[in-house]
């Protein structure tokens, strides 16, 4: 709608901040989040007793604040930090990281990986809606230590600038806790910081204090207002850890546009996410949906079989025109994958980073509903006829049960030059396995239509990019007619001879 464009369309730093402030105030008018109960990581997600089931002592709870605390902060600013530790030994009950005598909690294993989970700005003081599920999927995935950094008494304020300034204070406090952990045998290399919004920059500030020796930092849509365009020492940067991966999901709103990490993922271009409301009249979801999508994508990659394959590319436009379907720079490995698996790229990048800092931006598209899965194929075609230069091909796949799957094609018009391989990127919302045949239709440009013409194709190869371990399928030497769909059986490709 025009109102939306005029208010939210300007990309300059100043207008971005004004837009952010407006969203916050609208947010405050729309809803006051209810208080949450004690966390439970059981499958049924039922509240547990306020006494820990394992040791009968009180469970730690995330700071339960309300809009009243935001009003109170206008006159009496304050900041407090609490560390809530979870392991598989205390799944349903957060415990303190350190005991009263400053000894380390017996459930914390210094030899295991430790994930630090840091939330962002909380103007209404409520517990993050994603926190309980995030804890469960992390501990289901791996036997680790998880530390939730509760800085709600510092993030709950109507004054966003105050929350921004508090990020430095939080980082300084965490520095002391980490120093203590190191004395107990913990390792910086085993630390993985996952920061959401302002929490991403807190992670970066911690990394700076330890001269980039943290094992990994994941930024989930790092906050943009007050950080966009700032120098590296004032925000999250790829030098803050040995491996920094960032997911940008609201770059035109509450997030940041510029790449910050070794790998920066831009799902759906990084600005607007499918399935999120487009009108301000949709309420609270209009404000937070795009911004929080980075969190839910990361969780979906953990708890499902979705493979969020992503393509290194200079721009989203180049990606959509099928210019970036190869991952030769990663040699025998597939393209980077968004989420927890992104760390698999860490080892592969080490050699390249020794020569020069390796950084890349990658793009992918998702569906609009959880778990957001899509599946990529690339269709490679070599033609023998120059008259196909101004045409394009559409296709569909059939499995052995005769079910048809039609893809989203990113670019229709392709330069079909003689004996030049043309690659067409296609996205499916359902995986297509046991492919029996492919349906092809060739369309010539309007001013050069020739219904009686025949176009000779030298070869066709179909390959899954989402599952590169699957063997590609081929078809050789066949004819296409304009606007006439033909179904062709596919066979295992003949190896190329040198």
Secondary structure, 3 states (H helix, E strand, C coil): CHHHHHHHCCCCHHHHHHHHHHHHHHHHHHCCCCCCCCCCCCCCCCCCCCECCCCCCECECCCCCCHHHHHHHCCCCCCCCEEEEECHHHCCCEEECECCCCCECCCCCCCCCEEEEECCCCCCCCCCCCHHHHHHHHHHHCCCEEEEEECHHHHCCCCHHHHHHHHHHHHHHHHHHHHHHHHCCCCHHHEEEEEECHHHHHHHHHHHHCCCCECEEEEECCECCCCCCCCHHHCCCHHHECCEEEECCCCCCCECCCCCCCEEEEEHHHCCCCCCCCCHHHCHHHHHHHHHHHHHHHHHHHHCCCCCECEECCCHHHHHCCCCCCCHHHCCCCCCECCHHHHHHHHHHHHHHHHCCCCEEEEECCCCCCCCCCEEEEEEEEECCHHHCCCEEEEEEEECCCCEEECEECCCCCCCCCCCEEEEEEEECCCCCCEEEEEEEEECCHHHCCCCCEEEEEEEEEEECCCCCCCCEEEEEEEEEECECEEEECEECCCCCC
